[in-house]
Amino acid sequence: MDVLYFAWVRERIGQPKERIESNPATVMDLVNQLRAREPRYEAAFADLGALRVAVDQELSDFDAPLKNAREVAFFPPMTGG
Protein backbone atom coordinates (compact mmCIF):
# COMPACT_ATOMS: atom_id res chain seq x y z
CA MET A 1 0.00 0.00 0.00
CA ASP A 2 1.04 3.59 -0.52
CA VAL A 3 1.51 5.76 2.56
CA LEU A 4 1.31 9.51 2.01
CA TYR A 5 2.52 12.24 4.37
CA PHE A 6 1.39 15.86 4.27
CA ALA A 7 2.50 19.17 5.86
CA TRP A 8 4.70 18.83 8.97
CA VAL A 9 4.33 15.03 8.93
CA ARG A 10 6.11 15.00 5.55
CA GLU A 11 8.75 17.38 6.88
CA ARG A 12 9.52 15.20 9.91
CA ILE A 13 9.68 11.98 7.92
CA GLY A 14 11.54 13.57 5.03
CA GLN A 15 9.48 12.22 2.13
CA PRO A 16 5.97 12.72 0.77
CA LYS A 17 5.17 9.10 -0.04
CA GLU A 18 6.40 5.54 0.33
CA ARG A 19 5.26 2.03 -0.44
CA ILE A 20 4.73 -0.36 2.47
CA GLU A 21 4.93 -4.08 1.71
CA SER A 22 3.64 -5.35 5.08
CA ASN A 23 -0.02 -6.07 5.83
CA PRO A 24 -0.99 -4.29 9.06
CA ALA A 25 -4.52 -5.06 10.24
CA THR A 26 -5.40 -1.50 11.31
CA VAL A 27 -4.13 2.04 10.91
CA MET A 28 -2.75 1.84 14.47
CA ASP A 29 -0.81 -1.31 13.56
CA LEU A 30 0.68 0.61 10.62
CA VAL A 31 1.58 3.54 12.88
CA ASN A 32 3.30 1.19 15.32
CA GLN A 33 5.29 -0.43 12.49
CA LEU A 34 6.37 2.98 11.24
CA ARG A 35 7.28 4.22 14.74
CA ALA A 36 9.56 1.22 15.20
CA ARG A 37 11.57 2.07 12.07
CA GLU A 38 13.60 5.02 13.30
CA PRO A 39 13.41 8.25 15.35
CA ARG A 40 12.03 10.45 12.57
CA TYR A 41 8.90 8.27 12.37
CA GLU A 42 8.59 8.21 16.15
CA ALA A 43 8.71 12.03 16.12
CA ALA A 44 6.10 12.29 13.37
CA PHE A 45 3.68 9.97 15.19
CA ALA A 46 4.41 11.11 18.76
CA ASP A 47 1.08 12.92 19.21
CA LEU A 48 -1.72 11.09 17.40
CA GLY A 49 -4.18 13.71 18.66
CA ALA A 50 -2.49 16.15 16.29
CA LEU A 51 -2.96 13.85 13.28
CA ARG A 52 -5.76 12.82 10.98
CA VAL A 53 -5.78 9.80 8.74
CA ALA A 54 -7.55 8.89 5.51
CA VAL A 55 -7.82 5.38 4.12
CA ASP A 56 -8.39 5.26 0.37
CA GLN A 57 -9.21 8.99 0.48
CA GLU A 58 -11.89 8.67 3.19
CA LEU A 59 -11.38 10.21 6.63
CA SER A 60 -10.89 7.35 9.08
CA ASP A 61 -9.96 6.53 12.66
CA PHE A 62 -6.76 4.94 13.88
CA ASP A 63 -8.65 1.71 14.60
CA ALA A 64 -9.88 1.49 10.98
CA PRO A 65 -9.12 -1.81 9.25
CA LEU A 66 -6.65 -1.81 6.37
CA LYS A 67 -7.72 -4.99 4.61
CA ASN A 68 -7.59 -4.30 0.85
CA ALA A 69 -6.56 -0.67 1.45
CA ARG A 70 -4.47 0.82 -1.33
CA GLU A 71 -3.59 4.16 0.27
CA VAL A 72 -3.23 5.63 3.75
CA ALA A 73 -2.60 9.34 4.21
CA PHE A 74 -1.49 11.15 7.37
CA PHE A 75 -1.97 14.90 7.81
CA PRO A 76 -2.60 17.55 10.48
CA PRO A 77 -6.16 18.70 11.15
CA MET A 78 -7.43 21.21 8.65
CA THR A 79 -8.73 24.56 9.76
CA GLY A 80 -11.38 26.68 8.14
CA GLY A 81 -10.97 30.24 7.19
DAURTA-V174282 format. One record per pair of residues at least 4 apart in sequence whose ideal C-beta (glycine too) atoms are under 6 Angstrom apart, sorted by the first residue. I is the first residue (numbers start at 1). GAP is how many residues later the second one is. If there is no record, write none. Layout:
BEGIN
((I & GAP) (I & GAP))
END
This chain:
BEGIN
((1 & 19) (1 & 68) (1 & 69) (2 & 17) (2 & 69) (3 & 15) (3 & 17) (3 & 69) (4 & 13) (4 & 69) (5 & 4) (5 & 5) (5 & 8) (5 & 11) (5 & 69) (6 & 4) (6 & 69) (7 & 68) (7 & 69) (9 & 35) (9 & 65) (10 & 6) (12 & 28) (12 & 31) (12 & 32) (13 & 27) (13 & 31) (24 & 5) (24 & 6) (24 & 9) (24 & 42) (25 & 4) (26 & 37) (26 & 39) (27 & 26) (27 & 35) (27 & 37) (28 & 34) (31 & 14) (34 & 7) (35 & 6) (35 & 7) (35 & 10) (37 & 4) (51 & 23) (52 & 23) (52 & 25) (53 & 7) (53 & 21) (54 & 4) (54 & 5) (54 & 19) (55 & 5) (55 & 9) (55 & 14) (55 & 17) (56 & 13) (56 & 14) (56 & 15) (60 & 4))
END
